[in-house]
Amino acid sequence: MDLHFATAWEAISDLIGDRDALVGDSGTRSWREFDRRAASVAAILSEHGLGPDSKVGIYLHNSNEYVEAQYGVFKIRGCPINVNYRYKADELVYLLDNADVEAIVYQGAYAMRIWEIRDRLPKLKLLIQVDDQTEMLLEGAIDYESSIARTPPMPRIHRDPADVYMLYTGGTTGMPKGVMYPGGEFCAFLTAMGANARGLEPPQQISDLPAYIAAVETPPVSLAACPLMHGTGMWLGCMLPLMSGGTVVTTSKLGLDPHLLWSLVEEHNVSDLIIVGDAFARPLLAALDEAEALDNRYDLSSLKQIGSSGVMWSAEIKAGLLRHHDVILNDIMGSTEGGMGGSVTTRESQVDTAKFQLNDGVTVITDDGRRVEPGSGEIGRVATSTFVPLGYYKDPEKSAATFKEIDGVRYSFPGDYATVAADGTINLLGRGSVCIN
């Protein structure tokens, strides 16, 4: 297997260069433009001494620039580090220092926060500021747009699928931790999700991509309604559709504006809307109800799927959404540490809240190491043996506590407790490790 995000996206851009790849507040980027701009980002990083395994913080709101910058980091065989834009100084220093970040691509609005902490980050070599008309260019930083314009694209290189990709947890189970994956396998995993959903054979090699992209009859148009700085937004809303030659739609507006999201669905013919449970679904349903009451309904004819992960999505809210539009509701049970199960709801098939079918390789294990028997009523922790992360970055103690071997099988234990019904489905009870942010 030779899949790698950068190499795969290069191949896709060669196949469908004129199609839209990104749609955001700064305009629309074709796949050809997406590739060229990311290659210029890669050249800028290389000129400043970054290369394989270099870590680059991406401290941006949802935007075309977020996706371009990440692609540019992949091109140099580096590792993009997702930075929570709600963090304050000490939290930022902890994350950026823990991740060994050498460069930061940041939103202009946070220039003063970068100025406040830059002297506390001795590994930092480069600051790239994305102008959003809020702050002057920070002294010593370079401007994102003008730098891309004057920097020739970096030539393409050979890349190793073993390059480590990681995503930092949001800190809801303690201090943020970098969950490490082998990049090529992670790329193959997300690609297979998209292929399997379409009944297609997943590509295993870069050479398989032309046939696969040609077989995707209707490329997805995905609206990442949730932040790209979290796994749900980045993995489901961005990487997955791009690996099928699709389009990623974003808005940089902070705060949840459900009417804006529905208008984007309508304007850009969005096929896949990615959200995070009831926190998004409830306001989105209320907006549909308001539009209906005013006899000014949104045109949702393009919308085929709403996907969610990370937070409970209740059955009554799902039913309300289905009343407005016949759509597949894909409720994914997972975390940064691994996917565990799923629940699909349609008008013809209703599913109870927090009830999931287990993925292959997923089981429920008691605290003393026994598998929970279906129908027993015992409580255990959900564990997955499929595509287990390499561990937490620079944290062997927490890695050993979360990624354990039982009876010769290595499992990931994200911390979710559940019971197993007689039919093999699970009822999620909640997390065993919780803190209040």
N, C-alpha and C positions, 0 to 999 in steps of 0.2 A: 504494500500500500504506500503510495507516495502523495496522498492528499495533504495539502497545507492551505490555510485560508488564502494567503497572498497568491500562491501559485494557481489555485483554483479560480480565484476572481480574475486573475490575469487571463486565464484561458477563456473564461466566460465573456470577458470584455472583448476578446478577439472574435468571439462568435456572434455577439449581439450588441456591438458597439453603439448602435444608434438608438437602442431602447433606453427608456428612463431607468436609472438606477436609484437616484435620490430625489426627493421632493421635500423642500423645507422652506424656511423663511427667506433664505438667501437665493432661492430659485430652484430650477430643475437641473440636475446633472445627468447626462447620458452615461452609459457604462464606459464609453471611451473617455469622457471627461473625468469621470470618477477615477479611472485607472491612472490617467495622466497626472491629476492633481495629487493623488496619493504617492505617485512616484517622485514628485517634487518634494513632498513632505519627507520621504525616505532620503532623498539627496541632502536635504537640510540637516537631518539627524546625523547622517554619515559624515558630513563636513565638520560636525562638532564632536566627532569621536565616538559616536554611538554605533553599535553593531549587534551581532548575535548575543542574545540574552540580556541586552540592555533594557532597563525598565523605564517606561515613559508614562507619566501621570496624565490622564485625560480628565480635566477639571472643567467640564463644559455642560451646558444645558443640552437637551435634545436638539440636534441640528445636523445639517449635511456635514459640517466641519467635524463633528464628533466621529462620524463614520469614516470620513476621509483620513483623519488623523490616525485612527485605529488601523486602517488598511496600510498606511504608510509605515507604522511601527512593525506590522507583520512583514512588510516587504524587506526590512533590514534584518529579519529573523529576531526582532526584539519582542518584548512582552508589554502590551498596553495594560496600564493599571487604572481601574475605574476609581474615580475620586468623588465622594459624596459632596455635592456642592452646598450642603447644609452644615458641614463641619465647620467648627471654629478653629482658632489658631492651634491649640494644643492637640486637638484631634487630627488636624491635617499633618502636623509635624510627626505625630506617632505613625500615621499611615504611610506617609511619603518616606520616612526614615526606615520603617520596617520593611518596605518594599524595595529599598535601595534605588529609589528613583533618581535618574540622571538628567531628565528633561521633563518639563511640564508644558502641556498645551492648555491654556486656561482662558476662561471667559473674561472679557475686559472688565466686567462688573466686579470681578474679584481681584483686580490689580492691587488694591491696597492690602488685601489679606495676604497676597503673595509677598508684597514688600515687607509685611510684618514678620514673616517667617523665613524668608530666604536665607538669612545669615545662620539659621539653625539647621540648615540642610547642607552639610559639607560635600556631599556627593554630587550636588546639582551643577550641571554644566551649561544648561540651555533653558531659556524661558521663551515661549512662543505665545503671543497674545492675540486672541481673536477679537477684533474690534466689534463692539456692539453699541457704539455711540454713547457710552456711559463714562469712561475714564480715559485719560491720556495714556499713551504708550509708556509703560514703566521703563525707567532708565535701565539699560543693560539688556532689555528684552527685544525681540524682533517681532515685527508685525506679520501675522499669519498670511494674509491675502497678498501683500506686496512681495513677501518672500517667495511664495509659490510662483508668482508671476515672473520673477527674475531668475528662478532656479531651474535649470534643465532637469528633466526627469532622470532619476537614477536608472541605469540599465538593469534589466532583469537578471536575477541570480538563481543558482540552485539552492534549494532549502531542504532542511532535514525535518521530516515529519515528527521526529522525537523532540523538536523544540518545545519547551514548556510554555503553556498558556495558563494563566491563572486569573481568577476573579476574586476580589475581596468581598467577604461577607459584609452585611450591613451593620454588624455590631449588635444585633438583637439577641445574640447568645454570648455576650461578653465583648471583649475588644475585637475589632475587625481582624480577620485572618485571611490570608491568601490561599485559596483552594487551588492546588496545582493539578493540571491535566497534561497528558501528552498531546500536543497540539494537533498532530495528524489524526489521532484517534478521535479527538473531540470534533474535529471537522467532519470526519466520516460519520460520527454519531448523529450530528445535527442534519447532515445531508440525508441520512437514512430515514430520519423522522419525516422529512418532506417527501421523499420518494415513496415510503410506505403508505403515507396518507393518500397518495395518488395511484396506488397499485402498481408502481413502477419498480424496476430493479435498481437498487442503489448503486451508484458508481463506486468502484473500489480504487480506481486509478485516475490520474489526470486525463489519460487517454480515453477514458470512458465518458468524459463530460460532454463531448459533442453529441453523442447519441442520446444521453440523458436529457440535456437541455432541449434538444429537438423534440423529445417525447413529452415534455411538459407543455400540454396544449394551451393552457391558460396560466401564464406566470402569475404568481401572487402579487397583489398590491397590498402591502402590510402597513397599517398605521400603528406605530408603537406609542400607545397613549400613555404608558408608564415610563419612568425614567430609564434611559439607556445605561445609567450608572449601576443598575441592578440587573440581575440575571434574567428575570422575566422579560424585561424590555429588550436587552441586548441579544439574548439567545433566541427567544421566540419571535420578537418583533423585528430583529435586524438580521442576524447571521443566518437563521434558517431560511427566510425568503430569498436572501441574496444567493444562497447555495442552489436555489432553483431558478436562478436568472430573473428574479423578481425585482420589485420596486419597494423602497422603504420611504414612507411618508412620516415626517416629524413636525412638531411645533415646539418652539423654544419657550412658549409662554408658560410661566410657572403657575402652579395651582391648577386644580381640576376645573375646567370649563366644559361641561358636558355638551352645551349647544355648539361650541367651537368644534369639538370632536365629531359630532354628527354632521356638521357642515363640511368638515374635511372628508368624511366618508362619502358624502354626496358629491363634492366637487371633484375628487380624484378617483372616483369609482373604486374605493377600497374594497378588497375582498376579504381581508383578514384584519380584525381589530383585536389588539392585545392589551389586556387589562390586568388588574390585580384584585380579584375577588369583589366582594360587596362594596369595598371602599370606592371602587369605580362603578360597579354595576348599578348600585342603588341610585346615585345621581344621574347616571345615563338613562335609567328607566324613568326617573322623574322628568327629565327633559323631553323624553318621547311622549309622556302623558301630557305635559304642558303644550307641546306642539299639536297633539291630537285635539286638545280642548279648544285650541284657537283655530282648528281646521287648517293648520299649516304644517302638515306632516312632512318629515324628511323623506327623501327618496333613498331607500335602503336596498334597492334592487340588486346592486352589485355585491352586497355583503353576503358572504357564504359561511363565514365562521367567526365566532368570538372565542378567543383563547384566554385562559387565565391560569395563573399559578401563584402560590405564595401566601394567599389569604383565603379564608372560607368564602365560598360563593353559595349562597343559600338557595334552596329549591324554589322558594316563593318569588325571589327576584328573577331567577331563570325563567319561571313560568310567565312573569310579567313581560320580559323581553320577547319571549316566543309569541305572546299575544300580538305584539306589534309587527313581528317579522319572522318568517320561516327560515331559521338559521341553525347551524350546528353550534352547540355550546360545548366547548372542549375544556373541561376542568382538569388540570394537570396537577397531580400531587408530587411536589418535588422541592428541592432546595439546592443551594450552591453545591452541596456535597453529593447530590445524586438524585435521579428521577426514580419514583417509587410506584406510581400508579396513575390511573386516569379514570375519568367519568365523562361519558358523552350523553348529552341531553338534546332531544329534538322534540318537535310537537308530537311525534308518535311514541316517543320513549322518554318517560320522566324518571329521574333518579333522585333518591333522597339526599339531603344535605350531608356532606362529609362521608359518602359511601363511594368506595373506589374499587375498581378491578386492579389487582396487582400486576405489575410488569413482570416479564420473565426474569428470574433471578432474584425476586423480592420475596421476603418472608417476614414473619413477626417472631421475635425471639425474646424470651423472658429475661429478666435481669440476671438470673443464674445460668443462662446459656442454653435453655431448652426452646425448641420450636413450639409455638402455640398451635395446638390442634384446633382445626375448624370446629366451631360450635361449642368449644369448651368453656367459653366465657372468660378465659384467662386474659390478662392484660400483658402486653409485651411491647418492645420497641421495634418499629419498622426498620428492616435492614435490607440493603440491596447489594448483590454480588456482581451486578452488571455494570461494567465500566466504572470501577471504583477509582476515585482520585488518587494521585500519587501521595498526597498528604497535604498538610498545612506548611506554608513557606516559613522556614526557620523556626518551627515549633514542633520538635519531635514528641514532646510530652502530650500536647493536645492531639497530635496526629495519632499517637498510640491509643488514646482514649476513644477516638471517633472511628478509626479504621482498624478493625480487629479481625483476627483469624479465628474461626470456629470450625472444628472438625475438618481442618485443612482447606477451608474456603475463606477468602478475604472478603469482608463486608464493610460497608459504610453505614454508620449509625447516626443519622442527622439529629436524632433526639425526639422523634415523634412517637407517641404511644397510641396503641390501637388494640381492638379486639378483632377476631376473625370469625365471620359468620359461617354457618354450616355449608353454604354454597361457595365458600372461598373468598368472598368479597370482604373488605375490611371496613370497619367503622373507626374513623380517626377521632381520637379523644383530645389531643392537644400535645403541646411540647412539654418535655420534662425539664427543659432549661429555658427560662424566660427572664428577661429583665425589662424594665421600663425605661425607654429613652426620654 
